[in-house]
Amino acid sequence: MSDYQHLSKATIARLPQYYRTFKQLQLLRTERVNSQELGKLTQIPAATIRHDFSLFGELGKSGYGYAVNDMVNFFGRLLGVEQEDKLILVGVGPLGQALLENGFRRNPNLQIVAAFDVDPKVIGRSINRVKVRAFQPMPTLPEGVHSAIIAVPSAATEAVVKQLEAMGVDTILSFAPQIVNVKPTTTIRYVDLTSEVQTLLFTARWRHH
């Protein structure tokens, strides 16, 4: 991504959606699509799509649209979907268990290879062939793993993040809304399900006004 430091967080957040939509079109044997059609499929304004795509140079042709196979290849390379990425999971409550049970079906190259919790009731269990281990005292990371998903209560988020950083984790996806100060070398992204639902409902209400 070194060539794309200028991309906004909003544009980056839309990239997986573009890839997923082009992949679905490819499975339907669609050869090309224009921004208006893509906008209807993604519910992203066509002008926003054209702006996003312009940041990567000439991806389409005027009057032709976007070649679906080419776009699948482009966004696949951009997102590194063929690259194997291993992660650990901290927090094996209902959400964590769902993540372990379902995995990343759309991208089998994303794998949760270890899971941790502090609850004696789940420590030692195996879920989808991943054994849950104790998070205390500080465990060692599986070799080559530097990314983590955390699904813990908000009150525990900061302590968990600090421990992960001490273990060598530098990329974190947190399902807790609690904002945590991290090292400059750590990348953290928050997924707040409450905010996502509120955004969805707000968008739906105003679309019908």
DAJO-V808068 format. One line per field, one symbol per residue. ss: DSSP state (h for helix, s for strand, l for the rest). phi: phi as a letter, one per 20 degrees, with the letter a starting at -180 (. if undefined). burial: 1 if it has 9 or more other ideal C-beta (glycine too) atoms within 8 Angstrom, else 0. Layout:
BEGIN
ss = ???
phi = ???
burial = ???
END
This chain:
BEGIN
ss = lhhhllllhhhhhhhhhhhhhhhhhhhllllsslhhhhhhhhlllhhhhhhhhhllllllslllssshhhhhhhhhhhhlllllsssssslllhhhhhhhhhlllllllssssssssllllllllssllsssssllllllllllllsssslllhhhhhhhhhhhhhhlllssssllllllllllllssssllhhhhhhhhhhhhhhhll
phi = .fecfefffffgfegffffffffffffemfebbdfffffffemdggfffffgfffdneeccgndndfgffffffffffemfeefcdcdcdodegfffffffemdffbffecedbccbdegfdfnfdclmdeedfecfgeefggndccbddccggfegffffffffffofcccddedfffcfcfgeddccdddfffffffffffffffee
burial = 00000000001001101111111111000001111011101101010111011010001100001111011101110110000011111111101110110010000010111111100001100010010111100010110010111111000110011011101011111111010100000101010000010000000000000
END
